Structures are given as C-alpha cells and as structure tokens.
Amino acid sequence: MKLLSPAGNFESLKAAVYNGADEIYLGVNEFNARNNIDGFTLDTLLHAASFAHVYGVKVHLAINILFSDAELSDALSLAVKAVNLGVDALIIQDLGLAKLLNDYYPEIEKHASTQMGIHNLEGVKAIESLGFKRVVLSRETPLEEIKRIKDNSSLEIEYFAHGALCVSFSGNCYLSSYEFSASGNRGRCKQLCRLPYTLYDNDKKIKSGYLLSAKDFNMISRLNDLKAAGVDAIKIEGRARRAFYVGAVTAEYRRALDGKKYSVDKLALAFNRRYTEGYFGGNGKIISDVQSHIGIEIGEVYKVNNGRNFNEIYFTSNRKLLPKCALKTYSDGKECAVLTAFDLRKIADGKYLVTTTNKISVGEKVRIITDPMEEELLAKVVKKRAVDLSLELVPEKPIKAEFKLHGKTYTVVGEVLQSAKNQPLTMDEIKENFAKSEYFVANITVNLKDGVFIRKQSLNAFRRDVFEKLYSVITEKYKRDLKIIDFTNSKEIAPFSDFVFTDCISSDFKQKNVIYSPEFYVLENVKKFKVLCEKSGKCAYLDMPNFALEKDIIALKDIIKETGIGVVANNYYALNFSPNTVIGAGLNVFNKESAAALNKPYITAEAEMGSRIDFPLMTLRHCPIKSHVGAKCSDCKYKDGYKLKMENGKVMKLKRKKLSTCTFYLTY
C-alpha cells in the first residue's frame, strides 16, 4: 500500500517527504476544499512538485469542490496548468470538471474525491466511464464493500486511515451552507459540528455537549485488513494541520507499513480528539466528548499554592518534560485549563512545578498537547536522494561528471583542469565538496590523476552544475505541454419541476410529480403509493437513500423491478436502477456540465439551477440514539420527536431511514 500524506504548505510537504510519504496531496489557494489555509499558488506549485519528484514522491492536486458555470473555465485552466507544472493526478468532486477533463484531456490522471460519496461497487461502476483511475472511498465504506469493489473493478482504491473524521456522510453536509452560505462542498465549511448541542426528546432535555463532534480516525492497527481488502493507498487527513503533525503521523504510518514498531503515543501527541476505527465495527462509535486536541495524559496535580498574581501548580509526569511544553488539565473528562509551561521546573523524579494565572485544583489530570523535545527531534529529520556519480579529473582536460537516469547517461563538462604546481586536489576534498547538496547524497567514483589543480570556486560551480542537471533531468520528465482550450458548452438539461416530497402513502398534492421518501422501504407500501398516484394522474417516484450497502441495493432493485416506479437518485449507485430516473440533490449538480454528464432532469440542494430543495442538513451513519440515549439495536429507542438544538436557538429534527442498517438525517 502507498502512503499518501497532506501538505498544506511547503514545511508540511517537506515533513511528509522526509518522513516516508509515497505520495502527497495539496491544494492551490483557489478551488480546493481547504480554503481556510495559506496553501500553494501556481507560482509555488512548480517548486513543490519538483521537490517531491526529486525523492520519487507523487503529487496530487485537490481541486475537490463544486464549481459554478462561471468558474468552470478557470477550473479547467488551473487543472491543465498544474499538470503542465508536473502534478501527477487531480482529485476531483465536480462531475462537470471531470467530464471536461475526460472529453478534452483523457491523458490527465483523475481521482474521484471522497466528496463524491462513493461507497459501494455500483457507485464505482457508475464513474468508471468518466476515466477515473482511482476512487477515494467515503470514510463510511465498510471493509466487506472495499473487498467487493476491489474484486469487481479496475479502479485503484484510496482510503482514509488517519485524521479528522467528518460526522456527516461525505459530500452531503449542508449545515454550514444553509446557516452561513459557507458551503463545505465549496471549501468553506464553518465546522458547526464542533459546537455544543442539546438533545431533546420533544420538550424533554436529554443531554448537552459536543454531540456531533467526531473522534479522529486511527486505522494504524488495521493496515493489514485494509491491505488484504485491496486498498492501494492509505490517506492521512490534515492539510490544515502543522508540519509537526504531518511529519509525526507520516513517520509512524511509514513504520507500521514497513513492519516496524510504531508509537501510538506519538500519533496522539501530534493531534487527537480521541480515536476511532470509524465504521468498521458497524454504525460506528465515533462521537467524542471533546472537540479539540487532548494530547496524552501524563499525570495529575497533587499540590496547589494560590498567590495574589500567580499560582504554583505541582504535578506528576510519567515522561520527561522541557520548558515551553503546552499542557491541559481535565476534571471528570472536561477541560479546565490550558497553559504553556515557560517556567517549568523539575523538583524530583516524575514531579514538576509550573506557575500560571489559571485556577487549577488538586486532582485534575494533566495532559501534554505539545512537546518541544519531540518537535525538535522531528525538525532534524532530513532526507536526501542517493545518486551514483562518476567523475573524471585529468590535467589539461575538462572536468567531467556522468550519471545514469531513466536508462540514459548524462554528462556534465566543466573547465579545463590544470597541472598542480603546489597543492594537488585530493579525494577527500572532492568528496567534501560534493557532500554539499540540499537534495542529493552522491556515491562518487573518481578517476583522479596525480597533480590536478582546480580553483575552489570553479569546483563549487561545477558541483552546482552537476546537481542542477540531476535536478532538471529528474523533474523535467514530469512536466507536460498541454494546450489550454476553450471548451464547447454541452447541451442544456432542464431541471426537474412541479414536484413534492412526501413520507406518506398519498397523492393528495397539487404537484404533478410525487416523490415518496419513506422511513422504511417496504414493497407493499411502494406498490400502494404508485397505484394511488396512477389513479390520480400523478407521476410516482421513489427517493433513493444516499447510502446503501450491497444487501440494501438488492432490496431496492427488487422493489423498483416489481413496481416499475421512477427513481430519484441521490448517489451514484442508483443511477442505473430505472430508465425513469431523476438526479437527486445528493448528487450535487452545481453547473450545466454536471447536469449534462448525468443527462437527466435534476434537483439541486445548493446551486441556483432550478427549484432548490432543503436537502437534509447532515446524513449520519453513526447512531445518535446509541451514542446519546444509551440504546441498543435489540432495544431501539428511536421515535419521532428527537431533535438537536444549537446554541443560537436553531432546532434540527432527527430522522432516519431503515434498511439493513439505519442512516440518520438532521432536517429543519
């Protein structure tokens, strides 16, 4: 399996490369799903790609947002320019951009973003024709489905293994968009899931806290399972994280992949909100009681001397600490204080003293969240590429270097050498000189004749020429010269209109098209609904859930085959269920090219391309009832009336769809 690491800036890129990444992914400041960070520009992308390529590391550019019609031309231009600069592959969500690239630039490697919500074989099959080479499966995809995809598809499989876990199903979170016009599908998510909420059963308060804040993904103990299932690349989330996080996590996953001992503590110190293996155990115990970094527990406060201005805090620690480490204290699992230990003093083995203005109590647990010693050690990790160089230094002849790359021999020639009169050049001087390179460590074979002289500045210049030639030969092969075209607009597809959604078996609506969106998908109920619609001259459609496992797909197909009902497809898996298909809002049609690629009437959730509907604010694959009410599947306590209340007073209802498993939805 390949290891794919994030790079939010150049320091993070170097940390990823130096610590063992096989591939890195990054974004430019326009058109990527991390618009809240200072990333790369087209001007700095060449340096970034070339740096990675020197070490044999591939570069993927994330252009993984939805585009308006006015933006598509610029997005296509950006994609082509990036590939010309050496980017190896593009990570894409927008179906319109994918279509244009497939039509005009089929040679460009495309990866289907996790934001496309692909989570089953049927979804993979639906996008194969668009020329994707790899699919980044949604985090909700279970292990058995990964195996089924690998056994029946030629696409490479990429899977998230570590980092932040979105609580909502990939690509179908609209809360930030609807509340603040800041779409997660446009890279502007406000992360409202990390805020406090209160759960109610009708008017009865059940629980308050970070009820939508997901733990962090940590699959390091499941790498063998992922490999056996057919995963080709594991992905570390974290383009918005510090370089230390990128380097530390990359290093531990590199060790694990290489069969070496790894440190869970080092992973946790880099960043964690507690850990989960996601949905591999079913509906997933993914909700944390915290929403920020908690580091690792090291001890507890055993004595406090409160002063007028500062308080002396005495605490134990099971690890060596240095000044400037950052600490948090907790009581009953709740964060009490955060402090940077500038004046930290060791007073005995395993005991420390720090002063602070914070009010801290005896018995509070102490956790370290940043350790300057670990950060200093990681900052010293540097990697250089080994190259074989053959040097020839003969009096009265030009100095010459040869190296082989890509099956070819390259020669660099310098100035004519002189015979030495006093101080002939030595082998040690040559090796010392050629040890000076940011990128390369040279294994040198030297043909050195006695009595050769070369000025030091001339040897320095020759060395620079040799390494620049090496750098150029390595990096130039990744660049291309694709021409930027003005694409022809596809035919315009009309949006679906005159429709209404219902969860009741009824046709008592004035609209012509009635979409049945039930909690339970029961054949007899769908039959009744369709017959009722036909009798009243209505067109009947069945709303497809945006998440479905293999057994669910079989059941849904049987219902459609039996009834002949039309389909509203909210995910790629459902595109070929019926000749009478409407593109649902879950497929995120955002521009005319996306609509043309699907070539069917469509409904939108965000774009102003027709009658916009309020799609569910979030799709939840974990069970909130298990997480917050304490129920089990054998004793399900779900019912109408559960709701979540935001601190601003907004209320969201909790709804579900029940197939082989439950999927929950937050709606207004």
NORURHU-V540241 format. One line per field, one symbol per residue. phi: phi as a letter, one per 20 degrees, with the letter a starting at -180 (. if undefined). psi: psi as a letter, one per 20 degrees, with the letter a starting at -180 (. if undefined). burial: + if it has 16 or more other ideal C-beta (glycine too) atoms within 10 Angstrom, else -. A space follows every 10 residues. Layout:
phi = ???
psi = ???
burial = ???
This chain:
phi = .edddebebf ffffffffdo febccbcefd mbecfeceed dffefgffff gffgemefcd deddcedfgf egffffffgf fffffpfebd ecdffffgff fffdcffffc dfffffmfbb ffffffdgfe nfecdefffe ffgffgffff fcbeffddbf dbofdffegg ncdcffffec lcfffdmcge lffeefccec dldefdacqe fdeefefbdf edfffffffo febddefqfe efffgffffg fffffffeme fddfffffff radmdbemdf dofnedeeec cbfdlcfcrb fdbcdedfdc deddbebebf dcgmfdccdc clmdfdbcbd efdgcedagm cccbdbefec dgnffdcedb cgfffffffe fcccefcecd dcccgmcffc ccbdblmcdd ccddffedff eccffdffff ffffeebfdc deeddcddef mecbfgffff ffgffffffg gfffeffeec cfeedefeff feefffblcb ebddebcece ffdddecefd edgfffggff fffffdmeee cdfffecbeg ffffffffff ffdmffcded bffefdfbfd ddffffelfc bffffffelb gcdddcfecq ffdefgfbdd eedffffcdn ecgfcfdfaf pfbddefenf dcedcbcddf cecdcdcf
psi = qqooqqniah ghgghgghjj qhqqqrqrhq lrjmijqncq rhhihggggg gghhjkpqpp pollrqqrhh igghgggggg gghhiiphqp ppgphggggg hhghmiippp poqhiikpjr ghgghhihij jqhqpnqqii prghhgghgh ijqiqqpppp hqaqophqpp ikojghghhj knphijkkpj lihjrqrppq ndjppgqqam ijoqrqpojh ijhhggghij phpqppqlij rrhggggggg ghhggghjjr prohhhghhg pqkrqqkcjh kciomiprjr jrpibqpibr piqpopaghq ppopqqpjqp qqqjqpqqqq pkippgqpqp mhkpppirpj prpqqqiqoq qpipqpqphp ohghhgghhi oqpqppqppo qpopqjqqpq qqqpqkjqpq pppbrpqrpp hgnqprghhg hggjinphhq opopppnoqq kpppqghhhg hgghgghhgg gggghhiiqr lpppqoqppr qpppqqrlrq qqjqnqjlqi qhppoonrgp npghghgggg gggghjkqpp qpopqipprg hggggghggg ghhjqrpooj qhhjhkhqim pporhiiloi rhhgghhhlq qqqqhgqmkb opqnqphqpp irohgghihk rrhilpjqrq ipqpprhjip ppqorrpoch rqpqqpr.
burial = ++++++++++ -+++++++++ ++++++++-+ +++++-+-++ ----++-+++ +++++-++++ ++++++++-- ++--++-+++ ++++++++++ ++++++++++ +++++--+++ ++++++++++ +++++++--+ ++-+++++++ +++-++++++ --+-++++++ ++++++++++ ++++++++-- -+++++++++ ++++--++++ --------++ ++++++++++ -++--+--++ +++++++++- ++++++++++ +++++++--- -+---+++++ ++++++++++ --++++++-+ +-++++-+++ +--+------ +-+++-+--- +---++++++ ----+++-+- +--+------ -+++++---+ ---+++++++ +--++--+-- ------+-++ +++-----++ +++------- -+-+--+--- ---++----+ --++--+-++ -+-+----+- -+++----+- -++--++-++ +--++--+-- ---------+ --+-++--+- ++--+-+--- --++++++-- +----+--++ -++----+++ ++++++++++ -++-++--++ --+-++++++ +++++-++-- ++++++++++ ++++++++-+ +++++++-++ ----++++++ +++++++++- -------+-- -+++++---- -+-++++-+- ++++++--
